[in-house]
Amino acid sequence: MVNGVGNSKNITFERVLYAIVIRFVGETVAKKLAKHYKSIDALSQASLMDLVLVDEIGERIAKSVLDFFENQENRIIIERLKRYGVQFEIFEKVNPNATEKLSGKTLVVSGVFEQFSRDDLKKVIEDNGGKVGSSISAKTDYVVAGANMGPAKLEKAVKLSIPIISEMDFMELIKTN
């Protein structure tokens, strides 16, 4: 049990934010909120308008976040967890290989890859200024396809004329000179 408490101090803010169970805040939304606000204190002070201006946060999610922080019991639990050393802020590590080559681009990842795990591939996309999409839409710039790409994603990418690139193509795309 002591080890479990000790290990919980190493969980990232975005995962903690997901774990405290704010209604309508899943893993992706928790990540976006953590990345935008950087700390639970900043998030707790956000207004409805501030929240709605965050990428992919709608009014329903924003109201749910506000409701969570208006509840005195939730604020007490957060303060208690802070005293135990749970991470409620982002400590960003600077990636020396990061670029802005994918700035303004949305990439969807599908399939199994040789060089990267899916999570690592998503991190590389974000480290290079890109946004990781969960589904293909007209706003998708590239689909990074590995082995066993989902047939529905393949069909939709072809239908929307979204470029489908391999893992090797992706590595060329972000390659620094």
C-alpha positions as CSV (number, residue, x, y, z in Angstrom):
1,M,0.0,0.0,0.0
2,V,2.9,2.4,0.8
3,N,4.4,1.6,-2.6
4,G,1.1,2.3,-4.2
5,V,0.9,5.7,-2.6
6,G,4.5,6.4,-3.6
7,N,3.9,5.4,-7.2
8,S,0.8,7.6,-7.4
9,K,3.1,10.6,-7.0
10,N,4.7,9.8,-10.4
11,I,1.4,9.8,-12.4
12,T,1.2,12.8,-14.8
13,F,-1.2,15.6,-14.3
14,E,-3.2,14.7,-17.3
15,R,-3.8,11.2,-16.0
16,V,-4.6,12.5,-12.5
17,L,-7.1,14.9,-14.1
18,Y,-8.7,12.0,-15.9
19,A,-8.7,9.8,-12.7
20,I,-10.5,12.4,-10.6
21,V,-13.6,11.7,-12.7
22,I,-15.0,15.0,-13.9
23,R,-18.2,14.2,-15.9
24,F,-17.6,14.2,-19.7
25,V,-13.8,14.5,-19.2
26,G,-12.3,11.4,-20.8
27,E,-8.6,10.8,-21.5
28,T,-8.4,13.0,-24.5
29,V,-10.2,16.0,-22.9
30,A,-8.1,15.6,-19.7
31,K,-5.0,15.8,-21.8
32,K,-6.2,18.9,-23.7
33,L,-7.2,20.6,-20.4
34,A,-3.9,19.7,-18.7
35,K,-1.8,20.9,-21.6
36,H,-3.8,24.1,-21.9
37,Y,-4.0,25.1,-18.2
38,K,-0.8,23.4,-16.9
39,S,-2.2,23.1,-13.3
40,I,-5.3,22.2,-11.4
41,D,-5.3,25.7,-9.8
42,A,-5.4,27.4,-13.2
43,L,-8.1,25.0,-14.4
44,S,-10.2,25.6,-11.3
45,Q,-10.1,29.4,-11.9
46,A,-11.2,29.1,-15.6
47,S,-14.5,30.7,-16.6
48,L,-17.0,29.1,-18.9
49,M,-15.8,31.2,-21.8
50,D,-12.1,30.4,-21.1
51,L,-13.0,26.7,-21.1
52,V,-15.0,26.8,-24.3
53,L,-12.1,28.5,-26.1
54,V,-9.9,25.4,-25.5
55,D,-9.6,23.2,-28.6
56,E,-12.4,20.6,-28.6
57,I,-14.0,21.7,-25.4
58,G,-17.7,22.5,-25.8
59,E,-20.2,24.1,-23.5
60,R,-21.4,20.8,-22.0
61,I,-17.8,19.8,-20.9
62,A,-17.1,23.3,-19.7
63,K,-20.2,23.4,-17.5
64,S,-19.2,20.0,-16.1
65,V,-15.7,21.2,-15.2
66,L,-17.2,24.3,-13.5
67,D,-19.7,22.2,-11.6
68,F,-16.9,19.9,-10.4
69,F,-14.9,22.8,-9.0
70,E,-18.0,24.4,-7.4
71,N,-18.5,21.3,-5.3
72,Q,-16.7,21.9,-1.9
73,E,-16.1,18.2,-1.4
74,N,-14.2,18.0,-4.6
75,R,-12.0,20.9,-3.6
76,I,-11.3,19.3,-0.3
77,I,-10.3,16.0,-2.0
78,I,-7.9,17.9,-4.4
79,E,-6.3,19.8,-1.5
80,R,-5.8,16.5,0.4
81,L,-4.3,14.8,-2.6
82,K,-1.9,17.8,-3.1
83,R,-0.7,17.3,0.5
84,Y,0.1,13.7,-0.4
85,G,2.2,14.8,-3.3
86,V,-0.1,13.9,-6.2
87,Q,0.9,15.8,-9.3
88,F,-1.6,18.6,-10.1
89,E,0.6,20.4,-12.6
90,I,2.5,19.7,-15.8
91,F,6.3,19.6,-15.6
92,E,7.2,19.9,-19.3
93,K,10.3,18.2,-20.4
94,V,11.9,20.0,-23.3
95,N,12.5,17.5,-26.2
96,P,15.7,18.6,-28.0
97,N,14.4,16.9,-31.2
98,A,11.1,18.8,-31.3
99,T,10.3,20.9,-34.3
100,E,7.3,22.8,-35.5
101,K,7.2,20.9,-38.8
102,L,3.7,19.6,-38.1
103,S,2.3,22.9,-36.8
104,G,-1.3,23.4,-37.8
105,K,-1.5,19.8,-39.1
106,T,-3.9,17.1,-37.8
107,L,-2.8,13.5,-38.1
108,V,-4.7,10.3,-37.4
109,V,-2.8,7.2,-36.4
110,S,-4.1,3.8,-37.4
111,G,-2.6,0.3,-37.4
112,V,0.4,-1.3,-35.8
113,F,3.9,0.2,-36.2
114,E,7.5,-1.2,-36.2
115,Q,9.5,1.8,-35.0
116,F,7.0,3.3,-32.6
117,S,4.3,2.3,-30.2
118,R,1.1,4.1,-30.9
119,D,1.5,6.3,-27.8
120,D,5.1,7.1,-28.8
121,L,4.0,8.0,-32.3
122,K,1.3,10.3,-31.0
123,K,3.9,12.0,-28.7
124,V,6.3,12.6,-31.6
125,I,3.4,14.2,-33.6
126,E,2.6,16.5,-30.6
127,D,6.3,17.2,-30.0
128,N,6.6,18.4,-33.6
129,G,3.7,20.8,-33.3
130,G,1.0,18.5,-34.7
131,K,-2.4,17.6,-33.4
132,V,-3.5,13.9,-33.0
133,G,-7.0,13.3,-34.3
134,S,-9.0,10.4,-33.1
135,S,-11.1,10.0,-36.2
136,I,-10.7,11.0,-39.9
137,S,-12.6,14.1,-41.0
138,A,-12.2,16.8,-43.6
139,K,-9.8,18.5,-41.1
140,T,-7.4,15.6,-41.2
141,D,-4.1,16.4,-43.0
142,Y,-2.5,12.9,-42.9
143,V,-3.3,9.4,-41.8
144,V,-0.2,7.6,-40.6
145,A,-1.0,4.0,-41.5
146,G,0.7,0.9,-40.0
147,A,0.0,-2.8,-40.5
148,N,-3.6,-3.8,-40.1
149,M,-5.0,-0.3,-40.6
150,G,-8.7,-0.3,-39.9
151,P,-10.8,-0.8,-43.1
152,A,-13.3,1.9,-42.1
153,K,-10.5,4.5,-41.6
154,L,-8.9,3.5,-44.9
155,E,-12.2,3.8,-46.7
156,K,-13.0,7.2,-45.2
157,A,-9.4,8.5,-45.9
158,V,-9.7,7.5,-49.5
159,K,-13.2,9.0,-49.8
160,L,-12.0,12.3,-48.4
161,S,-8.7,12.2,-50.4
162,I,-6.7,12.4,-47.2
163,P,-3.0,11.4,-47.8
164,I,-2.2,8.1,-46.3
165,I,1.5,7.9,-45.2
166,S,3.6,5.1,-43.9
167,E,5.7,5.1,-40.8
168,M,8.8,5.7,-42.9
169,D,7.0,8.6,-44.8
170,F,6.2,10.1,-41.4
171,M,9.8,9.9,-40.3
172,E,10.9,11.7,-43.5
173,L,8.2,14.3,-42.8
174,I,9.6,15.2,-39.4
175,K,13.3,14.6,-40.3
176,T,15.5,17.6,-39.4
177,N,18.2,18.7,-41.8
